[in-house]
Amino acid sequence: MRVEFSGNFYVLVCVQNVTAQATRQGDVMSSIRLVLPAVLAALAILPSCGSSNNGTTAPVAPPSGSFSDSNLNGTYVFSVSGIDVQGAPYAVVGTFTANGSGGITAGAIDVNDADLSAPVADSAINGNSSYKVAVDGRGEVVLGTSLTSPLNTITLDFVLQDSSHGLLTEFDTGATGSGTLDLQTTATPSGPFAFNFSGSDSTSGTADAFATVGNFTIGSGGAITGLEDLSDNATAYPNQSLSGTVVAGPSTSPGTVLTTGLGSGLGTLTFDVFVIDSTHLKFIEMDANKNLVGDAYAATSTTMPTGTLAFTLAGVFQSATTVSAAGGFIVTDGSGNITSASTIDSNNGGTVSPSTAPTFSGTYTAAGAGRYTLALNSPFPEGNTYVAYPFSSGVFLLEIDDMGVMSGAAYAQTQITLAGGQGYGLNFTGANLSAQVEVDDIAEFTTNSSGSTITGAVDENYQPSGAPTLGLALSGTYTTPDANGRGQVGATAGNTSNSTLNGGFQITYYSVDGTTYPFIETDAGGGQVTAGAFFQQNPTAAAAAAAKSSHPFVVQAPVRARGRFRKPN
């Protein structure tokens, strides 16, 4: 089921492209489209120049597990965004149908690449498409298309949480990027949603960081009303009205124009929207000169949550020139105060905050119609004014003080634990500062039962001038979460002759519910600025039951397209 929205939207996000092999016949999926308008936003943009690659390696022996090809069975919505081999923003969103035994029987994709003359919609996935799932939940999907090289074959590297959800990277020499994989259920979206979109605006020939958050309600007859806030290259456009109409049907033509009150300067943008289920929609912007991706989740309440919220942010700071990531806990008291029990870790262009997380405080104010403004006190290092829009599991966040473009989400904390003797799937995306490239990792690791060490495997891709590296051995240590829910995982990847760009990672994570852990990278040397998430795996969870779970929004990391570029004529 698909939906298409068009209107005044701005967002930031990037994706990539891949290569591989495939099998089986693919039919174009039937789809239902909605056409909706809004203004979206972009995230941060990361440095990109070239460097050599380690080359593909044979996988290490996987950790114990019971995943198999049967864990991928049904129709899935996937997204990836990042940087192509030329350093330009790139995004892909689509669907594929897995048959439970390694075959792809149907599917179609949308592609938006700043190096293309125009976005490509509804490109059928063809008969030479396939997938495989290893016992540890890592796997590969190879999608054959009718597009020209290097888009003719797209390879996705993934790690599964269960049969309904996973994390992705694009895994070839054409591009690199990260995203998600979700089992699709039949549903017609209605009612209130909150959204977070990020990407780039390349109208000037460069990719400016752009991000937006907001809410809308799909009402009677498909009418849409709502609000949104945008930040374009660290210039904020707060509290914009949002209106439009949702049009359902199979047509690929724009059926809705979204009006935001910002005038013609921001243009009219068109989106394809893929319905994952009744509570979750996936967006991709399909106009030239802009490259946007994001999610909308059901907004069952318009009230700011009370208690502890685990958050991560990613983007650019200091007038949109420094790639940054931050994470921690926002503690609210239900009376408009953010208490001094709140803490933050930050990685500002490789400058990492102290090992003991600084505390901060502030206030939050209801601004009407499910919108809140947050005033944050020093030493909060990533600006001082944010907007928040509640959704089913927490709030979407965007910086609106003209100091940067930091975007993310905060989740209501329900449990503080990290289990030993369990398998976990991990993805991060961001900037390797020494190589000046976007880097994307997929990993699976197992915690030992005594609560101190991990073992596993990691796959990495980077662009420009990179190539995938598969199955490097991962080993290291972890700490269980402290009283606030904060912990760390540190690991080496590979060996002296063949390793990831950074030789491994040190991450600081934040417990949400005992199974989900957003994090930022906090290496002592500041070699990378990344954000991501890991989750406890459950290979035996029934797909139907698992699909009902609310999987968290994945914060996109800073991505900077290389220099100036223009779409081909």
Beta strands, then each sheet from edge to edge (+ up, - down):
strand 1: 2-7
strand 2: 33-35
strand 3: 73-84
strand 4: 89-99
strand 5: 104-113
strand 6: 120-124
strand 7: 130-133
strand 8: 138-144
strand 9: 153-160
strand 10: 165-170
strand 11: 175-183
strand 12: 191-201
strand 13: 208-218
strand 14: 223-232
strand 15: 235-245
strand 16: 247-249
strand 17: 269-277
strand 18: 280-285
strand 19: 290-298
strand 20: 307-317
strand 21: 322-332
strand 22: 337-348
strand 23: 351-352
strand 24: 359-368
strand 25: 371-376
strand 26: 385-391
strand 27: 394-399
strand 28: 405-412
strand 29: 423-432
strand 30: 437-447
strand 31: 453-463
strand 32: 469-478
strand 33: 486-495
strand 34: 498-510
strand 35: 516-521
strand 36: 528-536
sheet 1: 1+ 17- 18+ 19- 12+ 13- 14+ 15-
sheet 2: 2+ 16-
sheet 3: 6+ 5- 4+ 3- 11+ 10- 9+ 8- 7+
sheet 4: 23+ 22- 21+ 20- 28+ 27- 26+ 25- 24+
sheet 5: 29+ 30- 31+ 32- 33+ 34- 35+ 36- 29+
end
